[in-house]
Amino acid sequence: MAAVSLDKIGRKITVPAFYGLAAMGVLLLAAATRTGDWRWVLVVFTLANLFATGSWISAYPTFSEIFPTHLRSTGIGLSVAVGRIGAFLAPLALTLVGNAAGVLPALALLAAFWLIGVIAMVPWYFHGVEGRGMPLEAIADSWKVTPERRNSVQR
């Protein structure tokens, strides 16, 4: 679903939408947990997992496109490193919050982590390159600094 959306509606909609849907899925999981019905929890967990997976599927190819060619490996490596640090810290934070305040606040914190992804996409949405339907070379060319761009930035 995410891969098809990247090509049909574009990266600038797909990536933040899946991060937002992942946050919503976790909040729905919190609501399902309150019901005490394992079937409802299972269905909503599956949905939340679908949206989380969709966010990763949409993010990785998009991020590999949006970095200028000369920064691509560094940019992707830095992005993955930050993600791995988050993957290490999130379970610790969620466990601490879960033990101190309960499962619902821990799930709310998890949803907030996903919303950080949505917020991080805002500058790119307005100023970044939409890679849908563009060859990688054209995306790379869009990062070249021309005299016109240099002048528009200096104004």
C-alpha positions in Angstrom: 0.0 0.0 0.0 2.8 2.5 0.9 4.9 1.6 -2.1 2.0 2.1 -4.5 1.1 5.4 -2.8 4.6 6.7 -3.3 4.1 6.5 -7.0 0.4 7.3 -7.2 0.1 10.3 -4.9 3.7 11.2 -4.2 6.2 11.2 -1.5 5.2 14.5 0.1 1.8 13.1 1.0 2.6 9.4 1.6 5.5 9.7 4.1 3.9 12.1 6.6 0.5 10.4 6.1 1.9 7.0 7.1 3.7 8.5 10.1 0.5 10.2 11.1 -1.5 7.0 10.6 1.1 5.1 12.7 0.5 7.6 15.5 -3.2 7.2 15.2 -2.9 3.4 15.1 -1.0 3.5 18.5 -3.7 5.8 20.0 -6.4 3.4 18.7 -4.3 0.6 20.4 -4.5 2.5 23.6 -8.3 2.7 23.3 -8.5 -1.0 22.4 -6.4 -1.9 25.4 -9.0 -0.2 27.6 -11.7 -2.5 26.3 -10.0 -5.6 27.7 -11.1 -7.5 24.6 -8.1 -9.4 23.2 -9.7 -9.6 19.7 -10.1 -5.8 19.5 -6.5 -5.4 20.7 -5.2 -7.9 18.1 -7.1 -6.2 15.2 -5.9 -2.7 16.2 -2.3 -3.9 16.9 -2.3 -5.4 13.4 -3.6 -2.1 11.9 -1.0 0.0 13.9 1.7 -2.4 12.7 0.6 -2.0 9.1 0.8 1.8 9.4 4.2 1.6 11.1 5.6 -0.7 8.4 4.1 1.6 5.8 6.0 4.6 7.3 9.3 2.7 7.0 8.5 1.5 3.5 7.7 5.0 2.4 10.6 6.7 4.2 13.6 4.8 3.1 13.3 5.2 -0.7 12.2 8.8 -0.2 15.1 9.7 2.0 17.5 8.1 -0.4 16.2 10.4 -3.1 16.0 13.7 -1.2 19.7 13.9 -0.2 22.0 15.6 -2.8 24.2 13.0 -4.5 27.4 14.1 -2.7 25.6 13.8 0.7 23.5 10.8 0.0 25.5 8.1 1.9 26.2 10.4 4.8 22.6 11.6 5.0 21.1 8.1 4.9 23.7 6.8 7.4 23.0 9.7 9.8 19.2 9.1 9.4 19.6 5.4 10.1 21.9 6.1 13.1 19.4 8.5 14.6 16.7 5.9 14.0 18.7 3.2 15.7 19.4 5.4 18.7 15.6 6.0 18.9 15.0 2.3 18.6 17.3 1.8 21.6 15.9 4.5 23.7 12.2 4.1 22.9 11.7 0.8 24.7 13.5 2.1 27.8 11.4 5.3 27.8 8.2 3.3 27.2 9.0 0.9 30.0 9.8 3.7 32.4 6.6 5.5 31.5 4.6 2.3 31.5 5.8 1.3 35.0 5.3 4.8 36.4 2.1 5.8 34.8 0.6 2.8 33.0 0.2 1.4 29.6 -2.0 4.2 28.2 0.5 7.0 28.8 3.3 4.8 27.4 1.2 4.3 24.2 0.6 8.0 24.1 4.4 8.6 24.3 4.8 6.1 21.4 2.3 8.0 19.4 4.2 11.2 20.1 7.3 9.6 18.7 5.5 8.9 15.5 4.2 12.5 15.4 7.9 13.7 15.5 8.2 12.1 12.1 5.2 14.1 10.8 6.7 17.3 12.1 10.1 16.5 10.7 8.5 16.3 7.2 7.0 19.8 7.3 10.1 21.7 6.0 10.6 19.1 3.3 7.0 19.2 2.3 7.3 23.0 1.6 10.9 23.2 0.4 11.9 19.7 -0.7 11.8 17.9 -4.0 8.9 15.7 -4.9 10.5 12.6 -6.5 7.3 11.0 -7.9 7.8 10.2 -11.5 11.3 11.8 -11.7 14.5 10.0 -12.6 17.1 10.1 -9.9 19.3 12.2 -12.1 16.6 14.9 -12.3 16.2 14.9 -8.6 20.0 15.2 -8.2 20.0 18.1 -10.7 17.4 19.9 -8.6 19.9 20.2 -5.8 22.5 21.9 -7.9 23.1 25.5 -6.8 22.6 27.8 -9.8 23.3 31.5 -9.8 19.6 32.1 -9.8 19.1 30.0 -6.7 22.1 31.5 -5.0 20.6 35.0 -5.5 17.2 34.0 -4.3 18.7 32.6 -1.1 20.7 35.7 -0.5 17.6 38.0 -0.7 
